Amino acid sequence: MNPRHPPLRLLSPLHRASRQIALRLEWSCRQLGVSPQEGHLLTYLGSYAPAPVGELRRVFGHKGSTLTSLLDRLSAAGLASRRPNPADRRSVLVETTAGGERVAAVLRIVILALEGEILRRVQPADLEGFRAVMAAIEDVTRVDPRKESEDDRTAHDPGAPSPRDPRAAADPAGL
């Protein structure tokens, strides 16, 4: 297949890698009785629970109805539970059950093995280059999916310098 435009040099490989990882992990998730999306959510909760539903929405980028459906399925399967957030009456916290912890632990082992396979095929300098690219993405997007900020609720100004951009330090107002 010949594309009409050349592939993007960074974002196309990132998208492809994300899809390749998802496909590689799909079999393991199915063996444990969860969809890849449910498995991803359980492994996140295995590290960060209890997590507010709003945080899960930001981290995973799901629409509210999609996330609710995922959480309903995990709850029905006895893998996750929801409870009111004592710090915020408008918020609900999600956490894994003992069964959800077991699924998350198995998936974490599978994911660590996959990461280990990948790391054995690259040199330390390659990893440093990868980290530099990821840091540049964070700088340019100025988005931390785990934290809600004013920028998350409004459109980004693509012309504004990122916080670590030398232009921002020289001229904090961005003028």
N, C-alpha and C positions, 0 to 999 in steps of 0.2 A: 504494500500500500504506500503510495507516494503522497505525503501531506502537501497541501497547498502552500503551507508556510513551514519554515524550518522549526523543529521543536525548540522550546525554550531551553536555555542552557542550565538553569538551576531548577525551576519549578516543575518542568516536565519530568526530570529524573526523580525529584522528591515525590511527585504524585505516583509515578510508576512504582517506586520502592514501597510506598505506603500500601498500594494495592497488592504488591507481591507478598508483603508481610501478612496482610489480611488473609490472602488465599492460603498461604503456608499454615497459618494458625487455625483455619476453618475446620480442618479434620479433627484437631485436638478438641476444639470447642464442642463439635457435634458428638464426639465420644463421651463428653461429660454432660451431655444433655442440654447445652445452651447454644444459642446463636453466637456468632462472632461478636456482635454488638453487645449482647448480654455478658459474654466473657470479658470483653474490654471494660465494661462498667464494673463488673465484679473485681477485676484486678485493680482498678483505680480505687474502689472502695476498700479493698484489702489494705491499701496503703494510707488512704486519707479519710476513712470513715471515723465518726459520722460526718457526712457532708450535706450541706444544704442543697435542696433541689436546684436552686438558682446557680450554684457553683457547678453542678453537673451539667446544666444547660449550657453554661459558658464554656466549660472544658470540652464537651463533646460536640457542641454546635447543633444539637438536635432542636427541632421545634418542640414546643411544650407538649403537644399531643403525642409526638413520637416518644419523647422521654417518659411521659406518663404510661404509655403502652408498654415500654420496656420494663419500667418499675412494677407495673401490674403483673406482668409475666413472671418476673423474679420473685415477687411476693407470693404469687399463687404457687410457685414451685418450692416455696419455703427457703429461698436463697437470700432474700433481702427483706428488710422491714423498714417501715416509715413511722416516725413519731414526731409530735410537735417539737419545735425548737424552743427550749425554755428561755433563750436569750431574745427571741423575736417571735411573737405570737403569729405573725403573718407567714412564717417560714416553717418548712418541714425538713427534718433531718432524715437521711437515708443511711442505713448501715447493713452490713452483711449479718446473716445468721450463722450458726455453726456450720451448716451445710454450705452456705455461700463462701465461708472462709476456706473450707476444704477445696471447693472448686477453684477459688482464687489462688490457693497455694499450689495446686497442681499446674494451673496455667502459668504461674510465675516461674516454675521450674522449666516448663516448655519454652517460655520466652527467654529465660536466661541461657538455656542451651542454644537457642537460635542466635542470640546475641554473641555467645561464645564462638559459634561457627563463623560468624561474620568477622569478629575481631581477629580470629586466627588468620584471616586472609588479607589483612591490611597491616601496614607499618604504622608505628607511632606518629610519624609525620603526616600520614594520611588522616589519622584521627584528629590531629591538631587542625588540619585544613578543614575537615568537616565541622569541627567546633567553631572555627572562624566563620564559616558560612552560616551556621545556625545563629551565631551572635549577630551577624549582619542582618539576618532576617528579623531578629528581635529588635534591633536598633531601628530598622526602617519601618517596621509595622507598629512599633511602640504598643504592642498588645501583650498582656499577660492573661491568658485565658482563665487562670484561677482567681484573678482579682477583678472585681467590678470597679470601673472608674468612669469618670465623666466621658472620657474618650470612647468607652464601650457603648455609650448611649447616644453618641452624636457621630456625624460623619467625620472621617479623618481628613486633614488637609495634607494631601500628598506632597505639597511643596514645602511644608514646614520641616525644619531640621529635627533630627532625632535628638534625644537628650544627650547622647554621647558624641554628637557631631560637633566638631570644633567651632562651627558657625554659631551653635547654640551658646557655647561658653563665651564667645567673643561678643555676642549680642543677644542677651537673654530674652529680649522682646521679639527676636526673630526678624528684626527690620534690617 
